[in-house]
Amino acid sequence: MSNALALATVTEALRLFISRSVQADVPLGVNVVAGRPPADPPDDPTITVFLYQLTPNGALRSSDAPTRATDGTTLRRAQAAVDLHYVISCYGAESELVPQRLLGSVVRSLYEEPLLSVADIETAAERAFLTGSDLAASAQRVRFTPNQLDLDDMSRLWQMLGQTPYGLSVCYQASAVLLDGRTAPIAGLPVRDRRIVVEPIVTPAVDRVLSVAPGGVPDSGPVTADRDLVLIGSGLARPGMTAHVAGLPVPVRAADERRVIIGQPERLPPGPHPVQLRYDVLFGDQPRPLLESNAVAYVRRPRIRQVNAGAGGVTVVLDLPVRADQRAVLLLDGPGGSYRFDAPHPLAVAGATTDRFLVPTPGVEAGRYLVRVQVDGAQSPLETADGVYSGPTVEV
């Protein structure tokens, strides 16, 4: 855990570490400051510690997202993982090679102690401007590793600093600093008891969906409201089975390993809908819905119960309710040719359903036409007699 003062605390702790370490190697009264390299290089022994860039930590960036419950309550606090990039510059009398002596001490010290110590962090947090810093309590330790910049990258870095002349420098990366969010997660109840259940499970798989009329045999014909669904697959017969169509529970008529017959929801509108089987697994003495098959879509097709033609167009009555947001199309086929007309949208007031709507049909030649209605891609079936289509029809 660490708050917004973590970045400044790392910089101050690094400054304190360098100040303490170089005194043993270069007893010249070195001044270690946190800030940009100076525009006027000093002659006194000086080391500047400058944070010039912040980047997301590649290892932890995928695991720092907040976790929330279904009601939006925070279960895990948001946490940003970042890396800090420093340029450490050394100044002093070139005639005595002071910059090189200082740089050698910095590199040796950070190689020998790459982890930022808790003691340095706590000392840094005693500064008045860092009061409230809690970086010392973080479980994530900050490690310094040298950054190898080529001449082009180093040139761009110093160009970024404006008119500041180049000083003998080395770049380091501090990984990783964790910044916690402000929202406090809720505390969950403790685990009352633990139960481990081992059970061989074969995942049920639904391959395709057929339908069957009452007293008939399954076929791949149009799935209308008066037919049951037949799920064909493998490993379907298990205890505790429930069937769901479009998320609604439906009755299971019959079931075996390869085939399950289920009903359809009564007021389900036409269109494509998912079908899925779910199974309860005995977890201790309580059944839990832990196993489910894959979801397979089928198309629920409407039937035309009544159709009439008038001055305003063709009025269609379906056997299924149609939602206001669904798209309906009227298709006419007859001696005058084939016609397609879009029904007015929306078909009903928002949130309501309707099974009756009027479709304007301008320009249709007089005659008898076969009628079909297509709702969201689900087309009503035609009736047949003696191998030809016979209905439903309308006289225009």
C-alpha positions, 0 to 999 in steps of 0.5 A: 500500500502507498498513497500519492506521496509515494513518488516523491518519497522514493526520490527523497529516499534515493537522495538520502541513500546516495548522500550517505553512500558517497561520503564514504568514498569521496569525503569532499562534502558532496551536495546531493540535491533532488532536481533538474541538472543545473543550467550553470554547472557548479564547481563544488562536488554536487550530485543531482537526482532528477525524475524525468519519466514515469511509465506503467510497470509491464509486469503488474499493469494487468493485475492492478484493476479494481474488483467490484461486486454486482452492486458496484461495491469495491471488493479490491482497491484500485492500484496503479503500478508504475516505474520511475526513471531517474537521471543522476548527474555528477559535477565538480572539478574536472581537474581532479576528476570529481564527477567520475569519482562521484559517479563511480561511488553512485554506481557501486552503491546502487549495484551493492544495495539495489533495494530501497531500504525501509530505513531510508524511506522512513527517514525521507517520510520525516520531511515536512512536505512528505508527512503522511507518506506510507510507502514504508508499509508497502509490501512491494519493495522498490528496486533500482536497475541501470537503464542503458541509453544509447547516444541518440536517447541520451541526446534526446534526454538532454535536449528535453532539458533545454539549455542545460549543458551535459554533465556526466550522468547515469540513468536508473529505473525504479521498479515498481511503485504501487499507488493505491486508490482512495476507495476503501474495499468492504470487508467480507465475512470470514469463511465458516467452513470449507468443503471440497467435492471431487466428482468426475464431470463430463461437460454436456455439449449441445450440437444442434436444435431440432423441434417436434410437433405433439405426437410427431417425430423430431425434424429440422422444420420451422420452429413455431410456438406449438412445437417443443425443442429437441436438443441433440448432443452428448452427455446430456443426461445428468441429475438436477437438469434444468433447461433455459431458453433466452434465460427463462426456465422451461419444462423438460419433457424427456431426456437421455444421453443424446437427446433432451426434449424441452418446451418453449416460453409462452410469450417469447417473441419471434427471433433468434434465442439461446438454449442452454442446459444447466445442472445442479452439482451436490456440494456437500449437502446443498445442490449448486448450479455449477455445471452448464452446457454450451448455449446454442441459438435457434430461430423462433418463427411466428405464424400468421393467424389472420391477414386482411387487406384494406385501403390503408394496407395489409393488417397482420395478426400473429400468434406471437407477441412482437416487441416495440423495438423489433423490425417487421417486414411484410412479404407478398408473392403473387401474380403481380410479382413479389413485394417487400414492405417494411412495417412502421417502427416502432410497432408499439409504445416503448416497453409494450408488445403487440401481435397485430400491426398494419403495413402500408402496401402502396403500388401493389397490383390487384390479385391474391398473394401469398403472405409472409411476415419476417420479424428480426430475421424469423420468417413465418412459414407457408402452408402447402397442399399437393406439393405447392404453397397454398397459404396464408393468402390475402386478396388485394 
